[in-house]
Every structure is written in C-alpha cells, then in structure tokens.
C-alpha cells in the first residue's frame, strides 16, 4: 500500500488554449501539512479545483491516486465522499441561514419523515464552535450577524463536520485577526496529530513556515520544487516562488512631500444599523502631495468607514467636511469623488471592486468610460489602447483584455481594480488593504507602484492590517481605535509596539491627539 494518502501525477489543465497547469506533481502523507506556494496566477487554485472535483475527471490531463487507487471524481460531492474537503478563499456561506444550518448545509441531520433534527444539529454545531474556541457564538443566529473572521471559522467548522481526511485551505486567514489565525494554526496541528492531511495555500509565509511540514512551489503552472520546511526559510521560499531574490520587500524611493492636498475635518460616521452609534468619532487630518499616509488600527476600529466616507461610498449617515487644495468638495457619491480627483481601491474586491459579468478590459475602463464615448458609442480602439497600457504597467497576467475577470487569480483581479482607479489620474489615491490575498512578488510590485505615484505627486492613503507593511511604506501613520484618532506619527523609527499601544489607548478629548 502507498505511503501517500494523495498523489497527483502530471496534472495539466488548459483554458482556451492557455496552459494553466503543465505537468504538476503533488504528494501528501496522512497527518502531513503541505504548503502550496506560488505567485498569483501560478496555478495553485486551479490545481486545487482539479483535486476537489470542481473540474471533473476528463476535463484535465494526468492522474490522481487516493490511497494508491485512481480517483476519477465527477463532482465536489464525489471528492467529499472520499474525504477531500476544500475551504475556498471566498466564503461559501448563506448569510440569512443560521450558523448551524450553514455548518450542515447539504449534510443535514433529519428525523423520520424528512424533518430537520435541529436539536442534534445545534448540539454538534456547538461542539464544533467550542473546538474552534468560539464559545460565545450562538449557533442559532444567522451567520450574517458575525464578522468576516468568525464566518471564516464557520467555514472551517463546516469542513470538520464532513470528517475530512484531506483538508484543503485556500488563503484561510485572509480575513482573520492575529488571535483567530493563532487558533486556526492550533486546529491544524491538532488535525495533523489525528492523522488528517492538509494542503495549506497562503501568501502569509510566516504561517506556512509555522504549520507546514513540506513545501511545494509552482511557478507559471509548472512544478519548481518540493522540499522539507526544515531545510527552508521564508526568504528561500520567496526566491523559489518568484525566480529571483527579493532582499528588501519594502523598496526605498526618495519622494518629495509638497503642500497640503487633502483635508478631512470633523468626520463622524454613524452606524447604518444603529444610527445613535458613531463608527468614526470626530476625526480630522491632512494629507500632502506626494505623501504616503498609512492608517493602522485593530479590526473594526473605523478605518474602512473613514476612507469610504472620503470616497462617497459609506452606506450610512455622516457629517464633516472634505477639502481638496483648500476648497470644499462634494464627495456624496463615488462618481463625484472621482471627478474631484479622489479614487479608491476598496477592501472587498469581490463585492465592491469588480463587475463579475464583464471582461478584464471593461472592468479597467469603467472609471473613465465617458472618455471613450463618441456620438453615443464607445470608441473600442481608444478604450483598448488605454486598457493595454495599464495591463502592461501593472504586469497584470491575463491572456486577453476580453477574458472574463473571474478567470483571473485573486491577486490579478486586485491589480485590475488598481488599474481601474489609476485611469482617472487621481490627485488622491486611497488603498484599502491593497495587498490582501496578493503574493509576495506582486506585493513588491504594488509597493514600487505606490512609491512611483508618490514621486509623481499623488497623495496616497493606505489602510492595512499588516503593521510591517504600514511601517515599511508610509511617511506618516494615523492610528485609529474605536472610531477615534489615537495617534498621528511621523514614521521615523516608529515601532509596531508604539502603534499597538496607541491603538489600544483611549484618547481624552480635552488633551487632543498625541504626536510622536
């Protein structure tokens, strides 16, 4: 009998003549965690869709062996019956259904006659949320009442309930806090000890190093290396992923900081569900031309609400004043903000960044469609020329501008959203979690682009949950906690500890905000 639970041999997959996978091998032993690493568009998610039955047998070339025997799955249900369960990067929950109903979706416990056995399902769901260290979660409540981090853990509970023997985790911590990520890694260690195998896909290489036994790297659809984690470190993984050494992830490019470009005065945002609660509480700040302003804070601090207001995208009521070059501007809608010179790359590209039914090029040109209008029609040639320029500038991997944007990897979708917001040539560019779900090579390219834009005089606001990123790129850092501005620091020797201390320390209004 084979020592491997899973063997994938010579897997190849094409889309419209484009080779997405070209002869990839992958092996996993019982109780082993294999880290699958590669840049955006390398083929990681495609390979896992082959393994999990999203792409049925016959739709790809090669061979899959499960416990030494050929696996010819025609659907996800077939692979789940074998014990292979995938947790996708994008949540697959029904918001209106309860936590328990989501956990048992498709695998419900029923009573004689076909009625739901809710008592049994609630009891098992409570066991799972305790196992995931979420004892405060009410399994009878709709899942939409919980934040993204908790919803991600519900996805994991759903997979555990299916008695997985091989668990595929595709960017499982992208919406988790540091504490929730620590819980996730402990769960994986417990599963390994029980003989459950895992394939862990993540751009957060510190997590990969912490939990994986073996690393397999793919690049441009081809297998590059498989090595024990004990013989590697993060820098070596990066080198294998991108085919070159990246010595300094945060490039230093000198750029001049000019006059005040943007002013936000006394911004208050009210919770759409509870109008008496302030999500942003009387925040004022300024931003200069060529300056990169990082905004840090814990999840739920009010960072996204603040920048969404500046862009006219906040869904609730807000008060305050926004000035550009010393003059008040109307930012009541995103279109008005764009016309004034403010553009924004949103945190959630799937919901707010892309139009799934359109192609890559059409998504990129959406922000300036008026520019290509001639006598009631779109000048397709001019539009294509502008789109191709942005695709080349951002090194966006797409076989064609006409390819559906959903055919791109998550990181390349992010680049497309960024390209869309560069089209209007903004004077102020807001980036909300610009590198979430983006590989280290693409991160480096985005950082270089941010610095190039700053050199050109664009004023930039960057919201990020990754403190090393904030400190590595920003000229100045705002720290927000519970809707308050708790710190405004020049980024000269600023430490993560100082930022976190400010985030957790309430500010007394009469004393104002402390500056470094």
N, C-alpha and C positions, 0 to 999 in steps of 0.2 A: 504493500500500500504506500502511496506517495506521502512524503513528509509534509507536503504542502496542502493546505486546505483549498487554495486557489492557484491556478496557473493560467495566465493569459499569454498566448504564443502568437507572435507575428500579426498582431491586430492592425488592420488597415481600414480606413474609412474615408470616403470622398464625398464632397458636396459640389455638384455641378462641375465636375472636372478638377476641382481644387482638392488636393490631398491633405486632409486634416490630420490623419494618423497614418504613419508609414512604417509598419512592421514593429510595433511596440510589444515588449515582453514585460510581464509583471508577475511576481510570485509572493504569496503571503502564507505564513505558517499559522496554525492555531495559536492564539494568545500573543501574536506579534502585531505591532503597530508599524505600518509602513507609511512614511511621509512621502507624498507625491508632490514634487516641486517643479516649477517651471513658470516662465513669464506668462502674462495674459496672452491668450491665443496659441499657447504651446500645444494644447490638446488635452489638458487634464480633465475638464468637464466632459468632453466628447468621449474620452476613454471610459469614464465612469458611467456615462449613459449607455455605452455598449455593454458594460458589465451588469448594469442593473436592469437591462431589458427594455429601456426606453427606445433604443434602436434594436429591433428584433433580429434573431439569428437569420442569416441570409441577406441582411442589409449591410453587412460588413464582411471583411475577409479575415481569416485566421482561425484560431481555436481557443475555446475556454474549457478548462478542466476544473471540475468541482469534486474534491476528494478523489482525484485521479480519473474521473469519468467525464465524458463530454457533456457540456451544458448547452442546450440549444433552446434557450428561453425565447418565447414569442411576446412576452409582456412583462411588466413590473410584477404582476401577480405571480408569474412563474418563478421569478428570482426570489421574491419574498417567501414563497412556499419552500424554496431550497434553504432559506436562512440568510439571504443577502438583502440588506436594507440600506437605503440611501437617505441621507438628510441633506436636502438641497440648500444652496446658498440663499435662494429666495424662499421665504416662508410659504408653506403649503397648507395653511390653516383656513378655516371658515370663521371669520370674526364673530358672527352672530351666534354660533354654537358654543356650548359650554366647554370648559377645559376637558372634562371627562368625555364629552361627545367627540371632541377633536382627537383625543388620545385613542379612542376605539373606532374611529371612522373607518368603515369597511371591514371591521372585525368585531362588530357589536356582540355583546352577550344577550341572548334572548331567552324569554320564558316560553313554555309550551303555548303554541298559538301564534308565536312570532312577535309578541310584545317585547319591548326593551326591558332588560333587567337592570334598571337604573341603580338599584341598591348595590348590586355586585360590581357594576362598572365604577360607581363612586368610590367603593372601598378599594378597588385595585388602583384607581387613579390617585387616591390619597397615599397609598403605599409608594407609588412612583414619585410623586412630588416630594415626599419625605426623603426618599432615596436621593433626589436631586437637591436636597437641602432647601426646599421652598415650603416649609410647613405652614406659612401664613397664607398660601394660595387656596382660595375657595374653588374647588373643582366644579361646583355647580354654576358658577358665574360665567357669562360669555367671555371668551378669550380676548375680545377687543377691550376689555376693561384693564388689561395688563399691558405693560410696555414691551418694547421690542426684545429686550433681554429675556424677560420671562417667557415671551412667546417662543423664543428660540429654544429654551429649555423644555417647553411643552412639546416641541418637535422631537426633541431627544427622548422624552418620556414615551411618545408615540412609537418611536423606533424600538425602545427597550421592551415595550409591551408586545412587540411582534416576535420576541425571542430570537433576536438576530444572532447569527453565528459569525457573520462578517458585517461590520458596520462601516459604511462609507460616510465620512463627514466632509462636506464641501464648504469651506470657509465658515465653520460653525461658530466662531467667536466674533464675527464681523459686527454684531450688534450687542455684544456682551460687555459689561463693565469688567474691570480687573478682578473684582471679587467673584463675579459669575464665571469668568474664564478659569479661575483657580479651581472652582467647584467642578467645572467641565473636565479639566485635566485629571482631577482626582477620580472622577467617574470612569474615565478611560483607563486609568491604572487599575481600578477595581475590576473592570470588564476583562482586561488582559489577564489578570490573576485567575479569572474564572474560565479562561480559555477562549474568550471571544476575540476574534481578529478584527483589526481596524485598518482602514485606509484613511489617512488624515491629509486633507488638502488645505493649505493655509499660506498666505503671504506673510504671516507673522512668524518669522523663522525662529524666534526665541521659544514659541510654543512647540514648534516642530522639534526643536532640539531637546525640549524638556520631556516629551512624551513618546517620541518615535524611537524604534529600535533600528530600523533600516531606512535609508533614504533612496528613492528612485527619482532621477531627474530626467525630464523630457524637454526638448527644445525644438520648436518648429515641427512638431508631430513625430519626432524621432527620439528613440531612447539614447540618452547620453551616458548615464552612469547609474549603478546601483551599488551602494557602499554602506557598511555599518555606521550608525551615527557615532559610535565610539571613536571612529577614525576621522571624524569630520568636525568642523566648527561652522558657525554661521557664515563667516567670510568665504570659506571653501564652497559651501552650498551656493552662495551668490555667484561665485566665479563660474561654477558649472551651469547655473541657470542662464546667465547672460552671455557666457562665452568670453568674458573679459573680467578683469579685476576692477572692482569699484572701491577705491581706497577711502574716499570721503563721500558719504552718501549725501551730505549737505554741502553743495558747492558754494564757495565764497566768491561773489562777484561784486566789485565795488559799484555802488549806485548812489547818485546824489538825491538828497531829500530836499524838496522845494517848499513852496508856500502851502498854506492850508488849502486843501482841495474840498474836503467834506466835513461838515459839522452836523452832529446829531445832538439836539437839545431837549432834555427832559422827556425822553422817550418812556412811555408807560404802555404796556400791553396787557389786556385783560383776557382772562381765560374764556374761550368761546362757550364752554360748558358751565362755567361758574363766573359770571361777569363781575362778581364782587372781589374776585381773587386776581391780584396782579402777577402775571408771569414775568414781566420786566418792570422794575420799580424805579422810575425816575433816573434813567441813565443818560449821561451826557459825555461826549468825547469828540475829538477832532482827528482828522487823518490828512497827512500831507502828500503832495505829489511825489511819486517815486518811493513812498514808504510802504513797507510790508508790516501790517498790524496783525499780530496773532491774537486770537481770542481763545482763552482757556477756561476750564471750569468742569465741574462734575456733570454727569448726565442729568438732564432736567433742570440745569441751572438757569436757562433762559437764553442761551447763546443763539440757537436757531431762531427763536422768536424775535430777537433783536434784529438780526440781519434780514430776516424775512420782511420785517416792517420797513426797513430801508429800501427794499426792492418792491414793495407794494404787494407782497404775497402773504401777509399774515391774515389768517381767516377770521380773527376776532376784532374787537374794537381796540383802537389805540389812540394815544394822544402824543403830542410833541411836535417838533419842527425839524426838518431836514434842509440843510443849505449846501449848495454846490457853488464853489468860488464866491462865497459870501452872499449869495442870493437864494432866497427860499424857493424850493421846487416842489412840484406836486408828485408824490410817489404813491398815489392811492391805488394804482394798478401796476403790474409788471411792465406793460406796454409804455406807460407814461415814464416809468423809471428808466427803461431802455432808451427812450427818446431823449431823456435828460442827460444820459451818459453813464447810468449805473446798470451793470449787468451782474447776474448771479448764477453760479453753478450750484444747484440745490443738493441737500444731503441725500435724499432718496431719489436716485436717478430713474428707478423703475416707475415710480408714481408721478414724479414731478419733472423729470429731465428729458425723457424720450417719448415719442409717439410710436408705439409698437407696430402699427399698421403701415408706417412709412419706411422708405429706404434710408440708408445712411446719409446720402447727399441731401435728401429732402429734410431730414432732421437737422442737419447742419445749417441749411439756408433759411429755416423757419423764422429766425430772429430778424432777418433783413429781406423778407420776401418782397416787400414793396419796391426794393431797389431793382428787382428784375422784371417788374411789371411794365409791359408795353402795350398800349391800346387794349387793355383788358385781358391780356395774355401774359404768360410768363416767358421771358427770353431764356429758353433752356440752355443755350450755348453759354451765355454770360453766367448763369447760375452754376453750371458745371465747372467753368473755369475757376470761379471763386471757391467752390467746394474742394476741388482738387488741390488748390493752394493750401487750404487748411489741413487736408489729409496729409500732405507732404510735410508741412510744418510740424505737426504733432506726431508724425510717424505712426499714423493710425493704420492698423493691419486690417485691410478689407480687400477682398478680391475685386470688388467693384463698388462705385458710389451708389449703384442701383440695388445692391444686396439689402434685404430686409435687415433693419438694425438689430432685431432679435437674434440674427445669425452670428453676431459678434460676441466675443467674450465680454465679461463684465467690465474689465479694465478698458477695453477698446470702446465700449459704449460710453464709459466715463470720458474718454478722450473726445468722442463725438459731441457730447454735451458741452465740453470745454470749447471745442471748435465753434459750436453754435454761438456761444456767448462772446467769442472773440471777433465774430463777424461784424458787429456794430462798432468796433473800435472803441471800447469803453474808456471813460476817464477814471471810473472807479470800478474795480472788479472784485466781487465778493465770492469767495470759495468756501463752501460749507462741506467739510470732510472731503477735500478734493482727491485724496489718495485711498479712500476706503475701498477695499476689495481690489487694490491695484498692486501688481508685483513690484519687487524692488527695483528692477530695471526701469519700468515705466514711472515709478516714483521719482527716480533720479532725473528722468526727462522732464517730468512735470515741475520739479524744483528748479531746474535750469530755465524752463519757460517762465516761471514766476519771476525769477531774477532778471531775465531779459526784458519782461514787461516793466519791471520796476526801473530798469535802466532807461526805458523809453518814456518814463514819467507817469506811467499808470499807477494810481493809488490802489493798494491791494489790502483787502481784509481776508484773513484766512482763519476759519474756525476749525479746530482739530481736537480730537480726544487723545491724540498721541502727543504727550508732552515733549519727547525728544524732537518731534517734527516742529512743534511750535518754537522751541528754543533754537533749533537748527536753522530756521529760515527767517524768523521775524526780526525786525529792527526794534519793535516795541511790542509789549504784551499787555492786553487787558485781561483781568481775571474777574469772572462773574460767578456769584454764588447766590442761590435762591432769589434770582432776579435782580440782585444788587451788584453795582460795580464795586468790587472789593480790592482792586489794585490796578495801577497803571504804571508799568515798569519799563524803563529803558533796558533793552536786552544786552547788557554788558556784564558778563559774569553772572547772569541770573541763573539760579539753580531750580531744579524740579521741586526741591523741598520748600523753597520760598514761594513758588507758585501755589503748591498744595496748601501751605499754611494760610495764604491769603484766601484761597477758595473756601476754606473751612472756617474762617474767622469773620463773624458778622461785623458790619461797619456801623458805628453810631453816627447818625445823620449830622449831629452838631459838630463832629470833628472832621467830616468830609472823608475824602479818599486819600490813603497814604501813597506817596510816590517814592520809588526807590531813588 
